[in-house]
Amino acid sequence: MALIAPRLHDFARAASRALDILFPPRYLKCGLELEATGALCAACWPQVRFIGKPQCTCCGLPFPFDAGAGALCGVCLQSPPDYDRARAVFIYDDVSRDLVLSFKHADATHAAPGYGKWLARAGAELLGDVDFIVPVPLHRGRLFARRYNQSALLAHAVAKETGHEVAPDALVRVKKTRPHVDMGRSARLRNVAGAFAIHPRWAEVLCGARVVLIDDVLTTGATVSSCARVLLAAGAVRVDVLTLARVVSGT
């Protein structure tokens, strides 16, 4: 029995090498061939605006200057969000849009491991003591049409990097909502009202849990706020948000 695991490992490595020959890994943005998946080439890397400090302690909005420890943006000061903290890997703009949309709509699921590494770094302070990683769910009709939930792929990729447990169906989408394109925050909030619920088998498990909610893009925060409220009502003691991208006004 002791020989089985090494043999399986060797088989997996050989299969991976064979797949790389048939389908060479490519850079995430430009598509040029590379030696390992989940990277940007030297030309593409400076174009993507990665987010780091200084930023709002709560929502993670990048600041143009260091406002000091614990600084909050104007929006969070005036109206604190339903979640505790949010962090994102990069700013959603004309350059990064291709990365997000190809992953979300064009079957570029090979990017998930690379994105998982980026998310683990961007969300390190959120992931230190988390109990469960929970993806924002798709409605079953949209999941059937798309064939995969991009947020769930990201959640599993983060879990692989950090060793934390994924609760893939802790949240379910019980109402089919309209696409949020061209909707303002108020309209988005109305659209997602009552759209999410806790799966019964997770109801007791989530009580007292610290959760990191995973989504692809943070725009107005309507979707993740709705999810956070449901999780907190189920007894979660903390809900943080980690996304691949976030919209920053004026960029």
C-alpha positions as semicolon CSV with decimal commas, in nm:
position;residue;x (nm);y (nm);z (nm)
1;M;0,000;0,000;0,000
2;A;0,290;0,239;0,072
3;L;0,393;0,228;-0,294
4;I;0,052;0,330;-0,426
5;A;0,066;0,699;-0,331
6;P;0,410;0,765;-0,491
7;R;0,298;0,584;-0,807
8;L;-0,021;0,788;-0,825
9;H;0,183;1,105;-0,774
10;D;0,420;1,008;-1,055
11;F;0,124;0,929;-1,281
12;A;-0,033;1,268;-1,206
13;R;0,291;1,450;-1,285
14;A;0,330;1,257;-1,611
15;A;-0,031;1,332;-1,706
16;S;0,021;1,702;-1,629
17;R;0,333;1,713;-1,848
18;A;0,143;1,541;-2,130
19;L;-0,139;1,794;-2,108
20;D;0,110;2,081;-2,115
21;I;0,250;1,943;-2,439
22;L;-0,094;1,908;-2,597
23;F;-0,231;2,231;-2,450
24;P;0,064;2,459;-2,362
25;P;-0,001;2,692;-2,067
26;R;-0,037;3,055;-2,166
27;Y;-0,010;3,392;-2,000
28;L;-0,341;3,495;-1,851
29;K;-0,390;3,815;-2,050
30;C;-0,202;3,808;-2,381
31;G;-0,226;3,431;-2,440
32;L;0,140;3,378;-2,525
33;E;0,285;3,041;-2,423
34;L;0,468;3,021;-2,089
35;E;0,631;2,763;-1,867
36;A;0,368;2,760;-1,589
37;T;0,004;2,856;-1,560
38;G;-0,128;3,155;-1,368
39;A;0,100;3,439;-1,463
40;L;0,127;3,762;-1,659
41;C;0,407;3,837;-1,900
42;A;0,650;4,124;-1,841
43;A;0,458;4,345;-2,083
44;C;0,113;4,278;-1,934
45;W;0,206;4,292;-1,565
46;P;0,253;4,672;-1,539
47;Q;-0,082;4,730;-1,712
48;V;-0,283;4,556;-1,436
49;R;-0,338;4,787;-1,139
50;F;-0,297;4,564;-0,836
51;I;-0,439;4,692;-0,507
52;G;-0,234;4,723;-0,190
53;K;-0,189;4,961;0,099
54;P;-0,280;5,237;0,162
55;Q;-0,647;5,144;0,146
56;C;-0,970;5,177;0,342
57;T;-0,951;4,948;0,643
58;C;-1,311;4,841;0,586
59;C;-1,392;4,815;0,215
60;G;-1,037;4,805;0,079
61;L;-1,075;5,109;-0,148
62;P;-0,725;5,215;-0,254
63;F;-0,613;5,553;-0,123
64;P;-0,388;5,793;-0,316
65;F;-0,193;5,860;0,005
66;D;-0,145;5,705;0,350
67;A;-0,425;5,834;0,575
68;G;-0,297;5,649;0,881
69;A;-0,380;5,323;1,057
70;G;-0,748;5,234;1,062
71;A;-0,844;5,501;0,806
72;L;-1,186;5,465;0,646
73;C;-1,317;5,602;0,319
74;G;-1,603;5,849;0,317
75;V;-1,860;5,590;0,214
76;C;-1,773;5,352;0,498
77;L;-1,772;5,639;0,749
78;Q;-2,116;5,750;0,640
79;S;-2,274;5,411;0,584
80;P;-2,076;5,107;0,706
81;P;-2,133;4,797;0,488
82;D;-2,300;4,480;0,610
83;Y;-1,975;4,287;0,579
84;D;-1,673;4,346;0,803
85;R;-1,389;4,395;0,553
86;A;-1,338;4,364;0,179
87;R;-1,021;4,316;-0,023
88;A;-0,958;4,273;-0,397
89;V;-0,662;4,178;-0,613
90;F;-0,681;4,451;-0,877
91;I;-0,885;4,745;-1,004
92;Y;-1,151;4,659;-1,260
93;D;-1,077;4,871;-1,567
94;D;-1,032;4,844;-1,943
95;V;-0,715;4,637;-1,901
96;S;-0,829;4,392;-1,633
97;R;-1,179;4,350;-1,778
98;D;-1,048;4,091;-2,024
99;L;-0,906;3,882;-1,740
100;V;-1,237;3,880;-1,556
101;L;-1,475;3,833;-1,849
102;S;-1,274;3,557;-2,015
103;F;-1,271;3,368;-1,685
104;K;-1,639;3,434;-1,622
105;H;-1,789;3,382;-1,966
106;A;-1,530;3,234;-2,203
107;D;-1,433;2,911;-2,024
108;A;-1,087;3,038;-1,924
109;T;-1,106;2,821;-1,613
110;H;-0,736;2,735;-1,643
111;A;-0,675;3,074;-1,481
112;A;-0,827;2,968;-1,149
113;P;-0,504;2,838;-0,986
114;G;-0,321;3,160;-1,067
115;Y;-0,606;3,372;-0,941
116;G;-0,618;3,160;-0,626
117;K;-0,256;3,257;-0,551
118;W;-0,331;3,625;-0,607
119;L;-0,642;3,612;-0,391
120;A;-0,457;3,436;-0,110
121;R;-0,199;3,716;-0,104
122;A;-0,450;4,001;-0,135
123;G;-0,672;3,852;0,135
124;A;-0,404;3,730;0,375
125;E;-0,535;3,939;0,665
126;L;-0,888;3,805;0,609
127;L;-0,786;3,442;0,575
128;G;-0,569;3,407;0,884
129;D;-0,839;3,272;1,115
130;V;-1,130;3,199;0,881
131;D;-1,347;2,893;0,937
132;F;-1,515;2,867;0,596
133;I;-1,468;3,005;0,247
134;V;-1,808;3,059;0,085
135;P;-1,862;3,144;-0,284
136;V;-2,142;3,371;-0,402
137;P;-2,383;3,127;-0,570
138;L;-2,540;3,137;-0,915
139;H;-2,906;3,064;-0,974
140;R;-2,946;2,707;-1,103
141;G;-3,072;2,834;-1,440
142;R;-2,766;3,053;-1,492
143;L;-2,537;2,779;-1,364
144;F;-2,685;2,537;-1,617
145;A;-2,628;2,785;-1,899
146;R;-2,273;2,879;-1,793
147;R;-2,181;2,527;-1,675
148;Y;-1,965;2,652;-1,387
149;N;-1,973;2,908;-1,108
150;Q;-1,667;3,129;-1,140
151;S;-1,688;3,229;-0,772
152;A;-1,684;2,865;-0,666
153;L;-1,375;2,800;-0,879
154;L;-1,203;3,094;-0,711
155;A;-1,310;2,973;-0,366
156;H;-1,162;2,628;-0,425
157;A;-0,843;2,781;-0,566
158;V;-0,802;2,996;-0,253
159;A;-0,870;2,694;-0,032
160;K;-0,600;2,498;-0,212
161;E;-0,352;2,778;-0,139
162;T;-0,450;2,827;0,225
163;G;-0,577;2,488;0,344
164;H;-0,908;2,632;0,461
165;E;-1,242;2,458;0,415
166;V;-1,481;2,555;0,138
167;A;-1,855;2,553;0,206
168;P;-1,953;2,538;-0,164
169;D;-2,329;2,534;-0,118
170;A;-2,366;2,714;0,216
171;L;-2,541;2,992;0,025
172;V;-2,805;2,915;-0,237
173;R;-2,963;3,156;-0,483
174;V;-3,336;3,110;-0,443
175;K;-3,444;3,391;-0,676
176;K;-3,336;3,450;-1,033
177;T;-3,218;3,810;-1,059
178;R;-3,167;4,035;-1,357
179;P;-2,809;4,115;-1,469
180;H;-2,671;4,416;-1,286
181;V;-2,532;4,588;-1,593
182;D;-2,624;4,959;-1,598
183;M;-2,795;4,937;-1,256
184;G;-2,712;5,176;-0,973
185;R;-2,666;5,064;-0,614
186;S;-3,030;5,114;-0,513
187;A;-3,158;4,915;-0,809
188;R;-2,905;4,639;-0,743
189;L;-3,010;4,620;-0,379
190;R;-3,374;4,581;-0,481
191;N;-3,277;4,323;-0,741
192;V;-3,096;4,095;-0,492
193;A;-3,339;4,142;-0,204
194;G;-3,443;3,795;-0,090
195;A;-3,226;3,630;-0,353
196;F;-3,006;3,429;-0,114
197;A;-3,066;3,175;0,160
198;I;-2,866;2,935;0,376
199;H;-2,869;2,571;0,272
200;P;-3,036;2,380;0,560
201;R;-2,743;2,145;0,610
202;W;-2,512;2,440;0,683
203;A;-2,746;2,623;0,919
204;E;-2,600;2,490;1,244
205;V;-2,242;2,473;1,117
206;L;-2,229;2,842;1,030
207;C;-2,340;2,952;1,378
208;G;-2,037;3,120;1,536
209;A;-1,827;3,084;1,220
210;R;-1,590;3,332;1,061
211;V;-1,656;3,342;0,688
212;V;-1,476;3,480;0,384
213;L;-1,716;3,537;0,097
214;I;-1,568;3,500;-0,253
215;D;-1,689;3,676;-0,568
216;D;-1,534;3,784;-0,896
217;V;-1,601;4,161;-0,893
218;L;-1,700;4,408;-0,623
219;T;-1,898;4,688;-0,786
220;T;-2,149;4,858;-0,556
221;G;-2,137;4,582;-0,295
222;A;-2,508;4,504;-0,329
223;T;-2,462;4,131;-0,393
224;V;-2,204;4,064;-0,122
225;S;-2,397;4,280;0,125
226;S;-2,709;4,073;0,065
227;C;-2,508;3,753;0,114
228;A;-2,342;3,891;0,428
229;R;-2,677;3,974;0,586
230;V;-2,800;3,619;0,527
231;L;-2,481;3,468;0,673
232;L;-2,489;3,696;0,979
233;A;-2,855;3,617;1,035
234;A;-2,758;3,248;1,034
235;G;-2,517;3,314;1,321
236;A;-2,185;3,386;1,150
237;V;-1,980;3,614;1,374
238;R;-1,778;3,772;1,094
239;V;-1,818;3,798;0,718
240;D;-1,532;3,934;0,509
241;V;-1,532;3,969;0,131
242;L;-1,254;3,876;-0,110
243;T;-1,284;3,944;-0,483
244;L;-1,064;3,922;-0,787
245;A;-1,143;4,280;-0,894
246;R;-1,321;4,587;-0,768
247;V;-1,461;4,891;-0,940
248;V;-1,308;5,223;-0,834
249;S;-1,501;5,535;-0,936
250;G;-1,320;5,767;-1,172
251;T;-1,074;5,507;-1,302
